């Protein structure tokens, strides 16, 4: 899979005017955040459907420096996001984000990026069950979101709610989609009242609990088997969002006095996060190494770790009584995830 990924990236940068030797050295996900006065890519006030939990400026965040950064890969430049070109390339196609509220964060970012690029465009928003669909009617492009926080199933049975690590009945909703962007991790360490299951099942074995990273890996292997069994790579492009980080402990960015992300106004300087990468990313990459069908990793973990300033903090859903250092303000970091996604599909979907 990683050989296919490297070839894909090389093709991308040849298409952007770089020679092959430079292309092979360029990793979109290795770089740093640099100040750029032409950012953000859109004004949040111009996107009327940003949900409250992501709408930091509307919720009272007055600083704007966090909006003025762009991601700069070390060895190449990202093409600026072009909403009209994106919709033209994907005309008549469907995109589905599958995962938890970080998928919703990225889904809402993309719909804002597309809408603000063409503010007079006709659109329709609908929801059926856990699937939300934003349709850009002039292009017949559907940008969808399926809320599936573990990817595998949680089923209510006589003895309680069972997290089934080897079952993906929900995958029937993913068939026939032209582009799938998966994500899970945010919910795996939830405990107590916020944990939405009572037992874990693997095969016929029932467990009260297990190591959450181990459970995460088992679920990812089930997902990988589903992709290999159900996806025709000539018809569907598959991405995995990567692990979106949180910032609740300043020691991880060399600021021990910080107990959360509140009042953080600038990214971590440089290209390496002092606290290192989460173990979940290692598990994810191991699964992707062994998957048969091509899956492109949106390896957003390190670049997002550097953005301790990009979270809602007290300007999210909970206001001053809450502290959100997990989700991201919009406009903000998820726009860069989608800009990278756009760069990766430039060579996949011809205009």
C-alpha positions in Angstrom: 0.0 0.0 0.0 2.8 2.5 0.9 4.5 1.8 -2.5 1.2 2.8 -4.2 1.0 5.9 -2.0 4.5 7.0 -2.9 3.8 6.6 -6.6 0.6 8.5 -6.1 2.4 11.4 -4.5 5.1 11.4 -7.2 2.5 11.7 -9.8 0.8 14.5 -7.9 3.9 16.7 -7.9 4.9 15.9 -11.4 1.5 17.3 -12.3 2.3 20.4 -10.3 5.5 21.0 -12.3 8.1 19.3 -10.1 10.6 16.9 -11.5 10.4 13.3 -10.3 13.5 13.4 -8.1 12.0 16.4 -6.1 8.6 14.8 -6.1 9.9 11.6 -4.5 11.4 13.7 -1.7 8.2 15.7 -1.1 5.9 14.6 1.7 2.8 16.8 2.0 2.6 16.0 5.7 6.2 17.1 6.6 6.5 20.8 7.0 5.6 23.7 9.3 3.0 26.4 9.8 3.9 29.8 8.4 2.2 33.1 8.7 0.2 34.1 5.6 -2.1 37.1 5.5 -4.2 35.7 2.6 -5.6 33.1 5.1 -8.1 31.9 6.2 -9.6 30.4 3.1 -13.0 31.8 4.0 -14.7 34.0 6.6 -16.7 32.0 9.0 -19.4 34.7 8.9 -19.9 33.8 5.2 -20.7 30.2 6.0 -24.2 30.2 7.6 -24.4 26.6 8.6 -21.3 26.3 10.8 -22.4 24.5 14.0 -22.1 26.3 17.2 -19.4 24.1 18.7 -17.0 25.0 15.8 -17.9 28.6 15.4 -15.3 30.1 17.6 -15.4 33.7 16.3 -19.2 33.8 16.7 -18.9 32.4 20.2 -16.7 35.3 21.3 -13.1 34.4 20.4 -11.6 37.7 19.6 -8.0 36.8 18.6 -7.5 36.1 14.9 -3.8 35.3 14.6 -4.6 31.5 14.6 -6.5 32.1 11.4 -3.5 33.5 9.6 -1.4 30.4 9.2 -0.9 28.0 6.2 0.7 24.6 6.1 4.0 24.7 4.2 5.5 21.3 3.2 9.3 21.3 3.3 9.9 20.3 -0.4 6.9 21.6 -2.3 3.9 24.0 -2.3 0.3 23.0 -1.9 -2.1 24.2 -4.6 -4.6 26.6 -3.1 -8.0 25.2 -2.7 -10.3 25.9 -5.7 -13.9 25.1 -4.8 -15.2 25.4 -8.4 -12.5 23.1 -9.7 -13.2 20.6 -6.8 -16.9 20.5 -7.7 -16.1 20.2 -11.4 -13.8 17.3 -10.9 -16.3 15.4 -8.8 -19.4 16.3 -10.8 -22.1 13.7 -10.3 -20.1 11.9 -7.6 -20.5 11.3 -3.9 -18.1 11.9 -1.0 -18.8 10.4 2.4 -17.0 11.1 5.7 -17.4 8.2 8.1 -16.5 8.5 11.7 -17.0 10.6 14.8 -17.3 14.3 15.5 -13.8 14.9 14.0 -15.2 13.6 10.7 -18.1 16.1 11.2 -15.5 18.8 11.8 -13.8 18.0 8.5 -17.2 17.5 6.7 -18.4 20.9 7.8 -15.1 22.5 6.8 -15.4 21.1 3.3 -19.0 22.2 2.9 -18.0 25.7 4.0 -15.0 25.8 1.7 -17.2 24.8 -1.3 -20.1 27.1 -0.4 -18.0 30.2 0.2 -16.2 29.6 -3.1 -19.6 29.7 -4.9 -22.0 31.5 -2.6 -24.8 31.7 -5.1 -24.8 27.9 -5.7 -27.9 26.0 -5.0 -27.6 23.4 -2.3 -29.8 21.1 -0.2 -29.1 19.6 3.3 -30.9 16.5 4.4 -30.5 13.8 7.1 -31.7 10.2 7.2 -30.8 8.3 10.3 -27.1 8.9 11.0 -26.3 10.1 7.5 -26.3 13.8 6.7 -26.1 14.8 3.0 -25.1 18.2 1.7 -25.9 18.3 -2.1 -24.4 21.0 -4.4 -27.2 20.8 -6.9 -25.6 22.6 -9.8 -22.9 19.9 -9.9 -24.9 17.0 -8.5 -22.1 16.5 -5.9 -23.1 14.9 -2.6 -20.9 15.6 0.5 -22.1 13.1 3.1 -21.4 12.3 6.7 -22.2 9.0 8.4 -21.8 9.1 12.2 -20.1 5.8 13.1 -17.8 6.6 16.0 -16.1 3.1 16.2 -16.6 2.1 12.6 -17.6 -1.4 14.0 -21.0 -2.0 15.5 -22.5 -1.3 18.8 -25.6 -3.5 19.3 -28.2 -3.5 22.1 -28.8 -7.0 23.3 -30.5 -8.6 26.3 -27.4 -8.3 28.4 -26.6 -4.7 27.4 -24.9 -2.7 24.7 -22.2 -4.7 23.0 -19.3 -3.2 21.1 -18.6 -5.9 18.5 -15.1 -5.6 17.3 -15.5 -8.0 14.4 -18.8 -6.8 13.0 -19.5 -3.9 10.5 -23.2 -4.2 9.6 -23.2 -0.4 9.2 -20.9 -0.8 6.2 -23.9 -1.3 3.9 -24.2 2.5 3.9 -20.8 2.9 2.5 -21.2 0.9 -0.7 -21.5 2.7 -4.0 -19.9 5.9 -2.7 -17.2 7.4 -5.0 -14.9 8.6 -2.2 -14.8 7.5 1.4 -12.9 9.2 4.2 -12.8 7.1 7.4 -11.9 8.1 10.9 -12.0 6.7 14.4 -10.2 7.1 17.7 -11.8 10.0 19.6 -14.3 7.7 21.4 -12.0 4.7 22.2 -10.9 6.0 25.6 -14.3 7.1 26.9 -15.3 5.7 30.2 -18.2 6.1 32.7 -21.4 7.8 31.6 -20.0 8.9 28.2 -19.0 5.3 27.2 -21.8 4.0 24.9 -21.3 0.3 25.5 -21.4 -2.1 28.4 -19.3 -5.1 27.0 -16.9 -5.8 24.2 -17.3 -8.9 22.0 -14.7 -10.6 19.9 -16.0 -13.7 18.1 -18.0 -15.6 20.8 -16.0 -14.1 23.7 -17.5 -11.3 25.8 -15.3 -9.0 27.8 -16.2 -6.3 30.4 -13.3 -4.3 29.1 -9.9 -4.6 27.5 -6.9 -2.4 26.6 -8.4 0.3 24.5 -5.5 0.5 22.0 -5.7 -3.3 21.5 -9.5 -3.0 20.9 -8.9 -0.1 18.5 -6.5 -2.3 16.5 -8.9 -5.2 16.3 -11.6 -2.9 15.1 -9.3 -1.4 12.4 -8.5 -4.9 11.2 -12.2 -5.6 10.8 -12.6 -2.4 8.9 -9.6 -3.3 6.7 -11.2 -6.7 5.9 -14.4 -4.9 5.0 -12.5 -2.6 2.6 -10.7 -5.5 0.9 -13.9 -7.4 0.6 -16.4 -4.7 -0.5 -14.4 -1.9 -2.2 -13.7 -1.9 -6.0 -10.7 0.4 -6.2 -11.4 1.2 -9.8 -14.7 2.8 -8.6 -14.1 4.0 -5.1 -11.2 6.0 -3.7 -10.6 5.4 0.0 -8.8 7.7 2.5 -8.3 7.4 6.2 -8.2 10.7 8.1 -5.5 9.8 10.5 -5.5 10.6 14.3 -6.7 14.1 15.2 -5.0 15.1 18.5 -6.1 16.9 21.6 -4.2 19.5 23.7 -5.1 19.2 27.4 -1.5 18.9 28.8 0.9 21.8 28.1 3.9 19.5 29.1 3.5 17.9 25.7 4.4 21.2 24.0 7.0 22.3 26.5 4.7 24.6 28.5 4.0 22.7 31.8 2.0 25.5 33.3 -0.7 25.1 30.6 -3.4 22.8 31.7 -5.5 23.2 28.5 -5.4 24.9 25.1 -7.2 28.1 26.4 -5.4 31.3 25.5 -3.1 29.6 23.0 -2.7 31.9 20.1 0.2 30.5 18.0 1.3 27.1 16.7 4.3 25.2 18.0 7.3 26.5 16.2 9.1 24.1 13.8 8.1 20.7 12.4 8.3 18.3 15.4 5.9 18.0 18.3 7.8 17.8 21.6 5.4 15.2 23.1 5.8 12.8 20.2 3.1 11.0 18.2 0.2 9.0 19.8 0.4 5.2 19.9 -2.9 5.0 18.0 -1.1 6.3 14.9 1.4 3.4 15.0 -1.5 0.9 15.2 -3.3 2.6 12.3 -0.2 2.6 10.1 0.4 -1.1 10.8 -3.1 -1.9 9.7 -2.7 0.2 6.5 0.6 -1.6 5.8 -1.2 -4.9 5.6 -4.4 -3.8 3.7 -4.7 -5.1 0.2 -6.8 -2.4 -1.4 -5.2 1.0 -1.8 -6.0 3.4 1.0 -4.4 6.8 1.2 -3.6 8.0 4.7 -4.4 11.7 5.3 -1.5 11.8 7.8 -2.7 14.9 9.6 -1.6 14.0 13.1 1.8 15.8 13.3 0.6 18.9 11.5 -2.4 19.1 13.8 -0.4 18.4 17.0 1.5 21.6 16.2 -1.7 23.6 16.3 -2.4 23.9 20.0 -4.0 27.2 19.2 -6.6 25.9 16.8 -9.2 24.5 19.3 -12.4 26.1 20.5 -11.3 25.9 24.2 -14.0 28.0 26.0 -15.4 29.2 22.7 -17.1 25.9 21.8 -20.4 24.2 22.6 -19.8 24.2 26.4 -18.8 27.9 26.5 -17.0 29.0 29.6 -18.3 26.0 31.6 -16.6 23.6 29.2 -13.2 23.2 27.7 -12.9 21.8 24.2 -9.3 21.1 23.2 -10.3 18.2 20.9 -12.4 19.7 18.1 -11.2 22.5 15.9 -12.4 26.1 15.2 -13.8 26.8 11.7 -12.3 28.4 9.8 -9.2 26.6 10.9 -7.1 23.4 10.9 -9.6 21.1 9.2 -9.5 23.4 6.2 -5.9 22.4 5.7 -6.9 18.7 5.9 -9.3 19.4 3.1 -6.7 21.5 1.1 -4.4 18.5 1.3 -7.2 16.2 0.3 -7.8 18.5 -2.7 -4.2 18.3 -3.7 -4.2 14.5 -3.5 -7.3 14.2 -5.7 -6.0 16.6 -8.4 -4.5 13.6 -10.2 -7.4 11.2 -9.5 -10.4 13.1 -10.7 -9.8 14.9 -14.0 -11.5 18.3 -14.6 
